[in-house]
Amino acid sequence: MGYRERKNASEKKWRALKLTVLCFVVLLLTGLCVFSAFCPPSTWKYYVNKPDVPKRQDGELRIHMLDVGQAECILLEFPDDKTVLIDGGDGREKTNKTILRYLNALDIDAIDCLLITHQDADHCGGIATIVNNKTVKTAYLPFAEPTENTSYAKAYSALLEEGCPLVYASYGQRLGNENVPYTFTCLYPNTELVEESTQKDISSVYWLDYYGVSALFTGDADLITEEKLIFGEQTKEYFKIGVELSSTEILKVGHHGSETSTSAEFLSLLGVKTALISCGENNLHGHPSKTTLNRLLSVGATTYRTDTQGHILVTIFPTGEYEVETI
């Protein structure tokens, strides 16, 4: 074969290759367009890049503190398969993906109880998206009416649109199962002791106990709220509802570790061994504060932080023991 024949054959192969590649690209783009038309991102984006979360084993009660930056979202899995979601992040797309992909990693399609501790956007900003993607059986709300054009107002509207039963969080409310020895009790607010003018600033507080391992979830509770909790324990008021606050081993640290929460007096009342802090990396608020970290260190508590360790998983066993791991 001469030079010209070899050149023509080579050019013919090259044209055939380019045509094949072009056809492949056209088919790929057409397929993507068809896929996008019939399967918009809203139907699949929360099912990709799911975290590798181990499944709960029989008898375990688990606390998941999700890494949602300078926001907060906590998932509880109970031994009777009930699920509780405390707060829903700040509503950013990245945060919504984190929460819903985490729930999907655990095959959670329905949330038995959704608890909104208070109206701040970093705690309720993602509720509307969660409600639009998951069934919420009951929602417990802060003791305040929604203010127009706020994240809480959007969350409230979404819950109403989905027909979700709404309950105001109040002292003594209790979630439990007679056949499983756990209790989950609301300690604050006690509306009889709260002035109406300050209700919008109140953060709900919940106490959990399972086989003698107790945990306290404080939202953004401040020093004043902590004083009321101390008073409730000192006056034996909590004893009447089966709560022993002084036995608390696991503390969800208030207000992302701000020094306006987690007082030395409060820690001296509790028996904290494990502290959980939800905060964003290099956040503008300087959370957690060195003051709070030193207070926790002074009582011998081991501190876990989402900004440096990612998702935090606490597993409580029927033996009355627990372990903490990061994901």
C-alpha positions, 0 to 999 in steps of 0.5 A, a space after each residue: 500500500 502506497 503512502 496516499 492509500 495509507 493516509 486515506 485509510 488513516 483519515 477514514 478511521 479517524 473520521 469514523 472514530 470522531 463520528 462514534 465519539 460524537 454519537 456517544 456524546 449526543 446519546 449521553 446528553 439526550 439521556 441526561 436530558 430525558 433523565 432530568 425531565 422525568 427524574 429531577 434532582 429533587 427525587 434523587 439528590 438526597 439518595 446519593 453520597 450517603 454516609 456510611 452509618 452502621 445499622 442499629 442493633 436490637 436493644 440499642 438506643 442511639 444518639 446521632 449528632 449530625 455535622 451541620 456546621 454552625 447549626 444543629 440537628 440531632 437524631 434519636 433512635 429508640 429500641 422500639 424503632 421510634 425516631 425523634 429528630 431534634 431541630 433541623 439545621 439552618 436550611 442551607 442546601 448543603 445542610 439539607 443534603 447532609 440531614 436527608 442523606 443521613 436519614 436515608 442512609 438509615 432507611 428512615 422514611 418517617 419521623 415519629 417526633 420532630 422537636 423544634 427547640 426554638 425559633 432560631 434559623 440555625 435550628 429550624 431553617 431546614 424543617 420545611 425541606 425535611 417535612 416535604 421529604 419525610 413523614 412527620 407523625 407529630 411535631 413539638 413546637 416552642 412556646 411561641 407563635 411564628 413571626 412572619 417571614 422567618 425560618 420558623 414561620 416557613 417551618 410552621 407553614 410546612 407542617 400545617 400544609 402536611 397536616 402534621 399534628 402540632 403540640 406545644 412543648 411543655 414540662 412533663 411531656 413524656 415519650 416512652 414505652 412500657 415494654 422498653 425501659 427508656 424515658 424521654 421527658 420535657 423539662 422546660 419550658 414550664 409555661 406556668 413559670 415563664 413570662 409571656 414576654 420572654 416566651 419567644 426566647 425560650 429553648 426547650 430542654 429534654 432529658 433521656 434515660 435508658 438503663 441508667 444512662 442519662 442524656 440532656 438535650 439543651 438546644 440554646 438554653 442559657 444561664 437563666 434556663 440552667 438556673 431554673 433546671 438547677 432549682 427544679 432538681 434542688 426542690 425535688 420537683 423532677 423526682 415527681 416525674 421520674 427524672 434524676 437530673 444529677 445522674 446526667 452523664 451525656 450533655 448536649 452542650 447548650 448554644 454551640 458551646 457559647 460561654 453564655 451556657 454551661 455554667 460551672 454551677 450547672 455542671 457541678 449538679 450534673 455528672 457529665 462524662 461526655 459532652 457533645 458540641 455542634 458547631 461550624 469550623 472556624 465559625 464567626 462566633 468563636 464557638 465553642 468558647 475556651 471558657 466552656 471547654 475549660 469548664 467541661 475539662 474541670 469536671 473531667 468530661 470528654 468533649 466531642 465536636 462536630 467541627 473537628 470530628 464530624 458526625 458523632 454517634 453515641 450508642 447506649 446498650 441494655 447493659 447500662 454502658 455506652 460508647 461514642 464514635 465519629 463518622 
